[in-house]
Amino acid sequence: MKIGIPLEIMTGEGRVPLTPEACSELVDAGHPVFIQENAGINSGYSDQEYRSIGAQTVSSSDELYKSAQLIVKVKQPLHQDIASLGSDHILFSYLHLAADAALVETLCDIGVTAIPFESVVDESGQLPLLRPMSQVAGRIAAIRGASLLFRNRGGRGILLGGIDGAETGRVVVLGAGTAGSHALASAVALGARVDVVDLNEEKLAALKSQYPDIETHLSTAGVIEELCLEADLVVGAVLVAGRRAPIVLKQSVIEKMKQGSVIVDISIDQGGCVENIKTTSSENLCYTDHGVIHSAVPNMPATVARTSSQSLSSAILPYVLQLAGSELAVMAASESVQERALFQAIAVQSGSVVDKVLQDEIKKQ
């Protein structure tokens, strides 16, 4: 199967889904690989590196889409991509469709087969293609939040780790999943006092065992309000697989938070877990509402494009090999766990939404 890798055009995006090393494996397996010029440049990979392993570079997105059947991207398609997508394409990418009904409708109108990275579930019930970027986003969220607390950024002038004779900054992490646990790890490493909130007692117990100095809390509206009113930094990391993120931090609480405190919402890809939060970008990183700094960048891992590209490429390569080497129609009954996982992850096909969770989310909107 011919595989195409377009240049990412979202603001601030610099990742590439497949490194030259990964493309080499695809070429060796007999799959022609086409990559748009400069698609890897912001991750430190030149066009020549791709050409040297047998990939073919093309000059435009239109040419790229015409050259390939399997389109492998990082982020959801934007207008330029959508103009080139056709019903013969398989789109394999982060899509976050539960929070974007307009994109769902567009993909259905096109007739494309869309398989979101974040919908692929492994044997243990984990999300192997979402995990690497959740890890990166969690780490960045704590670091970014710490920097936004600097006085010259509008923050409270708090050093999270504190020093002798000074108070230690307080961090509240909403969600103990992959992103939340990695945000917590970074905050602990910075020396902050950390509270984490979740509905899953087992996850909280595991984090407490790993980080004895943190405080864990079962999530209730009252607990969240109490903690956030004392917080210097709140990291929103709530995920319900395949669904729009639930609102857990209410506007009424935000309005009572400390002036110059910071909220970083990792969940913004899925609509955000902070009430009324607006999407920001790498160019316009944050805004202030009721004296509280808000940051909600949907492609946060693009900040460290090379690290993110390498991690993402390693995770998706086995699935790209399966997609390119098989037919969707036979995957449902395949002996391959990865092929069955890919079939079950199909969100849109032949003009219809086929994922039941996504169907439910659309009905709510």
Secondary structure, DSSP 8 states (H G I E B T S, - for coil): --EEE----STT----SS-HHHHHHHHHTT--EEEETTTTGGGT--HHHHHHTT-EEESSHHHHHHH-SEEE-SS---HHHHHH--TT-EEEE---GGG-HHHHHHHHHHT-EEEEGGG---TTS--TTTHHHHHHHHHHHHHHHHHHTSGGGTS----TT--TTS---EEEEE--SHHHHHHHHHHHHHT-EEEEEES-HHHHHHHHHH-TTSEEEE--HHHHHHHHHH-SEEEE----TTS-----B-HHHHTTS-TT-EEEEGGGGGT-SBTT-----SSS--EEETTEEEE--TTGGGGGHHHHHHHHHHHHHHHHHHHHHS-HHHHTT-S-HHHHHHHHT--EETTEE--HHHHHHHHH-
